[in-house]
Amino acid sequence: MAKDISKENVAQIAVAYMKKMKNTEKIEVAMIEQVHENWVVRGTCPIDMEGHPWAEKFEVVIDTNGKIKGTHSSLL
């Protein structure tokens, strides 16, 4: 049976994952919403493209057990 995970825990999971994937400490969460049986966390993070700073938006989908089901990111 699935356990309920709090909004704060979902944000922590998404931020930790994005920090590791993008190798940055600055992750900004803009929105957290529950869609059906999953949580969706959206936000932005800085990236370096050939020496130039850019912003990237991301979306992390997390299930009610705290497992990441999918991610998507793109340049702003």
C-alpha positions in Angstrom: 0.0 0.0 0.0 1.3 3.4 -0.9 2.2 5.8 1.8 1.4 9.5 1.7 4.4 11.8 1.3 4.3 15.4 2.3 4.8 18.4 0.0 7.9 19.3 1.9 9.4 15.8 1.4 8.6 15.9 -2.3 10.4 19.3 -2.7 13.5 17.9 -0.8 13.6 14.8 -3.1 13.3 16.9 -6.3 15.9 19.5 -5.2 18.4 16.7 -4.1 17.9 15.0 -7.4 18.4 18.1 -9.5 21.4 19.2 -7.5 23.0 15.8 -8.3 22.0 15.7 -12.0 22.9 19.3 -12.8 25.9 19.6 -10.5 24.7 22.9 -9.0 23.7 24.0 -5.5 21.1 26.6 -6.7 17.8 25.0 -7.4 14.6 27.1 -7.2 11.3 25.4 -6.8 8.4 27.4 -8.4 5.5 25.0 -8.0 4.5 21.7 -6.4 1.2 20.1 -7.3 -0.4 16.7 -7.0 -1.6 15.3 -10.3 -3.6 12.0 -9.9 -1.3 9.7 -7.9 1.9 11.6 -8.5 3.5 14.9 -7.3 4.9 17.3 -10.0 7.7 19.7 -8.9 8.6 22.5 -11.3 11.4 25.1 -11.0 14.6 26.5 -12.5 18.3 26.0 -12.1 21.4 27.6 -13.6 23.5 25.8 -16.2 26.8 26.6 -17.9 26.8 26.4 -21.7 30.3 26.9 -23.1 31.2 29.4 -20.5 27.9 31.3 -20.6 25.3 31.1 -17.8 21.8 30.1 -18.8 18.6 29.2 -16.9 16.9 25.9 -17.3 13.4 24.9 -16.3 12.7 21.5 -15.0 9.9 19.2 -14.0 10.3 16.2 -11.7 7.5 13.6 -11.3 7.5 11.8 -8.0 5.1 9.0 -6.9 3.5 8.7 -3.4 6.4 6.4 -2.3 8.9 9.1 -2.9 10.4 7.6 -6.1 11.2 9.6 -9.1 9.1 8.5 -12.1 10.3 11.0 -14.7 12.0 14.3 -15.4 12.0 16.9 -18.1 14.1 20.0 -18.6 14.6 22.7 -21.2 16.2 26.0 -21.6 14.2 29.1 -20.7 
